[in-house]
């Protein structure tokens, strides 16, 4: 840390611009699901892109001194709610395979549930973001965006879709195993 630099602790304020952006992204989840169920995948694609842009903006703002305790929970909650919802609804309309949606959801339940059980048992667990998890998240986002783009604009790219599906499956398994190892080793 450079001389004179200080670490600014997260704010306890509830109403901050990054929190408002994260809350808006969370509120966009039901709309995105509804759009897909109404077969308006092109509109859902645009909304998904806007959600991604809003995630980048609130992250940028938070890194510039506008972090908050609420934002540390709200931002990843909004991201997970959007991704998990997209996998479930895209599987329900048979754009993505149901086994992939189950895998994605199960991995998240396993991680959150495992941390919850350990916390209930009195064990403090710190989950650090892992490189494999960042790759997995990027691939999951790319697959959802690609699936919405293809479906919404009636395009075909079966080979690319198949490759992305298997990359997401492999990275989801790898990141799940990596998190389990991290948790067992104590962070």
N, C-alpha and C positions, 0 to 999 in steps of 0.2 A: 504494500500500500504506500503511495507517495506521501512524503512529509506533508502534514497539514490536512490530509484527506481524512474524512471521518465516515464511519459506516452509519447510515441513517436507518434506524429501526423501522419496521413496518408500522404504518399508522393504524390506529384503532377506529378511524372514521369509517362509517358505513357508506356514506354517499361520497364516492370519488368517481371521477370520469372512467377509470378502468373498470370499476365495479358496475357502473351503469352499462357499459359496453358488454361486459360479461353477462349481466342479467338479461340484456336484450338478446344476446346469443342463446341463452338458456330458454327464453320465451319463444325464440324462433323454432325450437325443436318441434312442438306440436304442429306448427304451420308447415314445416318441411314434411312431416309425416303425412299430414292431410293432403298436401299437394301431390305426393306420390300416390296415395290411395285414390286420388281423383284423376290419376293418369296425366298429371301435369308435370312430368319429370323435367322438362326444360326449365320451367319456373323454379322447381326444386333445385336444379343445377345452379341457377343464378343465385338463389338464396344460400346454397352451400358455399359458393365462392365468396359471397358477402360475409358469411360467418367466418370463413378462413381469414379474410381481410380484417375483420373486426378482432379476431384473435391476435393477429400480428400487431394491430394498433394498440390494443390494451396491454399487450406484452411490452411493447416499445415504451408506452407511457409509464408502466410499472417500473421498468428498469431505469427510468429517469427520475426516480425519487417519489413516485406516486404509488408505491406498494402499500398494501393494507393486509391486515390479518384476514378480513373477510375475502378479499381478492385472492388470497392464497388458496382458499377453499372453492370459491365461486368459479374461478377460471377453469381449473381442471374438471370441475363438476359439469360445467357447460360443455366442455370439449367431449367428455366421456358420454354425456347424455345424447349429444348430437351423433357421435359415431355409432354408439350402440343402437340407437333408434334407427339410424340409416341401414345398418346391417340387418336388423330384424325386419324392417318394412320392405327392403329390397329383396330379402329372401321370401317374404310372404307373397310378393307378386312375381316370384320366380325369375328375378333378374340376377340374383346371386344364389349360390347353392345354400340350402338350409344348414348343412353340416358346417359351413364356414361361419354363418351367423352364430350357431351354437358354440363353436370354438372361440370366437371373439368374445362373446358374452361370458362364457364359462371362465376364460382366462381372467377377465376383470373381476368376476365374482370371487374366484379363487384368491386373487391378490387382496382385494378389499376384505373379504371374509377372513382370510388368514391373519391379516393385520388386526382385525377386530377381535378375533379369538385370542390372539396373543396379548392384546391390550387388556381384554377382560381377565386374563390370567395374571395380569400385573407385569408383563414383559413389555418393556419399551422397545419399539421397533422403529427404526428410521429407514425409510425407503428412499434411496437415492436414484435419480433417473439414470438409467443405463444406456449405453450407446445402442445396444440391440433393441431396446425399447423405443428409442427415438427413430430408428430405422423402421421398426414395426409400425409406429404411429404414422410416419410419412407414407408408407406403403398402404396402410388402411385408408388414409385420406385420399391418396391417388386412386385407389380402386373405386371408392364411392364416387368420386368426381368423374372418373372415366365411365363408370356404369350409368350414372345420371346423364352424362353427355351423350353416350351412345343411344340410350333408351329415349331420352328427351328429343333428340334430333333424328331418330330413326336411322342411325348409322350402324354399320356392322364392322366388327374387328374381333372375330372369335378367337384367333390365336393370341392376340395381345391380352384379351380378357382372361383366357385360360392361364397364361403365364402370370398375370397379376394375381389371380386367385391363388395359385400355388405358392407364389412368393409371400402373400399375406399369410397363408396357412403356415408356412415354414417359419416365418418371422414371429408369428403369434406363439407358436409352440416354443421357439427358442427364447423369446423374451419371458414367457411364463416360467420356464425352467430356470432361467437366470435370476428372476425375482425370488423364486423359491429357494435357490441356493443362497442368495443374499440374505434372505430372512433367516434361514437355518443357521447361517454363520454369524448372525447378529448384526447385520447391516454393514 
